[in-house]
């Protein structure tokens, strides 16, 4: 890579973000192995003390969240930049979160993902992900301990 990403690279990097959303929303954390490197770091800047999660703890984090609420993530505005060894990506998201027993009890969030992606023998993977929340609307209690 010399700072230019091919259309195929951009498509694969975009699919990484979509694969992540599908794994979370479908409660299939095992699919995250095709999204992240084994030593990935994920930060959720929803609170002042943003939890930093290593890849090996991500499945547990997802399972705890899914015990509390269901979700659907909408991603857009993907942009990628590259240097010789990695790609940086950003995309926006709107997340909808609701209690399984009351779908009308809804919390929506707006945020952006900032990713550091690296090429691996299996394709592009996210090595670092930071999620910066910009707004929330509705019943934030739905997020429970994640808020």
Secondary structure as UniProt FT lines:
FT   HELIX           7..25
FT   TURN            26..27
FT   HELIX           29..34
FT   STRAND          36..45
FT   STRAND          51..54
FT   HELIX           55..68
FT   STRAND          70..82
FT   STRAND          86..99
FT   TURN            100..101
FT   STRAND          102..120
FT   TURN            121..122
FT   STRAND          123..138
FT   HELIX           140..146
//
